[in-house]
Amino acid sequence: MKIPAGALIHVVAGAANRDPDKFPDPDRFDIRRPNAKDHFAFSRGPHVCIGQHLARVEMTRALTALLDRLPGVRLDPDMPKPEIRGIMMRVPKHLYVRFEPQTQRG
């Protein structure tokens, strides 16, 4: 299939493993497929982020430090709740929070 110059292309990761020529019965979960290592969901080749584990540790530590030091942070009940959206990067567009300082006990 030729893609014309200037064409708009949408990449849909959810369709990456749906080619029945590559994965017979693609809607069936089967980790014992002969070519399971080629499945996009398990990351492979250029799709593997070598820093993914470090990034998870760093984000967990940063969020834990923030929430430990600011126990009065919570979702703002007067604003829309966060909605997970997107195809590749499934993140909320906004995350509205409210901060209520905690009083010091003496």
C-alpha positions as CSV (number, residue, x, y, z in Angstrom):
1,M,0.0,0.0,0.0
2,K,1.4,3.4,-1.0
3,I,0.9,6.3,1.3
4,P,0.6,9.6,-0.6
5,A,2.9,12.5,0.3
6,G,1.4,14.8,2.9
7,A,-1.1,12.1,4.1
8,L,-2.2,12.2,7.7
9,I,-1.5,8.9,9.5
10,H,-2.9,7.9,12.8
11,V,-0.9,5.3,14.8
12,V,-3.2,3.1,16.9
13,A,-1.2,0.9,19.3
14,G,-4.3,-1.1,20.1
15,A,-4.3,-2.4,16.5
16,A,-0.7,-3.4,16.5
17,N,-1.3,-7.0,17.3
18,R,-4.5,-7.5,15.3
19,D,-3.0,-8.7,12.0
20,P,-4.3,-12.2,11.5
21,D,-1.5,-12.9,9.1
22,K,1.0,-12.4,11.9
23,F,-1.1,-13.5,14.9
24,P,-3.6,-16.3,14.1
25,D,-6.8,-15.7,16.2
26,P,-5.5,-12.3,17.3
27,D,-8.4,-11.7,19.8
28,R,-7.4,-14.8,21.9
29,F,-4.9,-14.2,24.7
30,D,-2.1,-16.8,24.3
31,I,1.3,-16.2,25.8
32,R,2.5,-19.5,24.4
33,R,2.1,-18.5,20.8
34,P,5.3,-19.4,18.8
35,N,5.8,-15.7,18.0
36,A,4.6,-14.3,21.4
37,K,7.9,-12.4,21.7
38,D,6.9,-10.3,18.7
39,H,3.7,-9.1,20.4
40,F,3.8,-5.3,20.8
41,A,2.2,-5.4,24.3
42,F,5.3,-7.2,25.7
43,S,7.6,-4.5,24.3
44,R,10.2,-5.5,21.8
45,G,13.2,-4.1,19.9
46,P,12.9,-0.3,19.4
47,H,9.6,-0.3,21.3
48,V,11.3,-1.0,24.6
49,C,12.2,2.1,26.7
50,I,15.5,1.3,28.4
51,G,14.7,3.9,31.1
52,Q,11.2,2.7,31.9
53,H,12.1,1.1,35.2
54,L,14.1,4.1,36.4
55,A,11.3,6.4,35.4
56,R,8.7,4.4,37.4
57,V,11.0,4.5,40.5
58,E,11.6,8.2,40.1
59,M,7.9,9.0,39.6
60,T,6.9,6.8,42.6
61,R,9.4,8.5,44.9
62,A,8.5,12.0,43.7
63,L,4.7,11.5,44.2
64,T,5.3,9.8,47.6
65,A,7.5,12.7,48.8
66,L,4.9,15.3,47.6
67,L,1.9,13.5,49.2
68,D,3.8,12.8,52.4
69,R,4.7,16.5,52.8
70,L,1.3,17.8,51.7
71,P,-1.4,15.7,53.3
72,G,-4.0,18.3,52.5
73,V,-3.8,17.8,48.7
74,R,-7.0,16.2,47.3
75,L,-9.0,16.3,44.1
76,D,-11.1,19.4,43.8
77,P,-14.7,18.3,44.2
78,D,-16.0,21.5,42.4
79,M,-14.0,20.8,39.2
80,P,-14.5,18.0,36.6
81,K,-12.9,14.7,37.5
82,P,-9.9,13.7,35.6
83,E,-10.7,11.6,32.5
84,I,-8.1,9.2,31.0
85,R,-8.0,9.9,27.3
86,G,-5.8,9.2,24.3
87,I,-4.6,6.3,22.2
88,M,-0.8,6.2,22.9
89,M,-0.3,8.3,26.0
90,R,-3.4,7.7,28.2
91,V,-3.3,10.6,30.5
92,P,-5.8,13.2,31.8
93,K,-5.8,16.6,30.2
94,H,-6.3,18.3,33.6
95,L,-5.9,17.2,37.2
96,Y,-7.6,19.8,39.4
97,V,-6.6,19.7,43.1
98,R,-7.3,21.6,46.2
99,F,-4.9,22.2,49.0
100,E,-6.1,22.6,52.6
101,P,-3.1,23.2,54.9
102,Q,-3.1,21.0,58.0
103,T,-2.8,22.7,61.4
104,Q,0.2,22.0,63.4
105,R,-0.4,20.2,66.7
106,G,1.6,21.5,69.5
